Amino acid sequence: MAVNHAESPPRLVPGRLLAATHNKGKVEELKALFEPHGFNVVSALDLGLEEPEETEATFTGNALLKARAAMRAFKVSIPHAGPASRVTSTAPCSALKTP
């Protein structure tokens, strides 16, 4: 059976990942998960990004705020970063490839 690559979900390519969090504990957890697979995890704190105010009513809503703030800071656009996105679905929320 042939695989239709046009419909395949996007995949992260090893490189530099930005964790849109200022929580050092979360960053250490992400490093333990991603660095063995070739990713260099850096946090919003490491890069001096401002921490957005958590104004949403849910964990996911606040996570999306942080991910979007990081995306704006780096002028990154991710086509699949809508509500159903896996890119912004958990705690530190955004693992964005940065230059």
CORWO-V814224 format. One line per field, one symbol per residue. ss: DSSP state (~ for helix, > for strand, _ for the rest). Layout:
BEGIN
ss = ???
END
This chain:
BEGIN
ss = ____~~~________>>>>____~~~~~~~~~~~~~~__>>>>_______________~~~~~~~~~~~~~~~_____________________>>>__
END
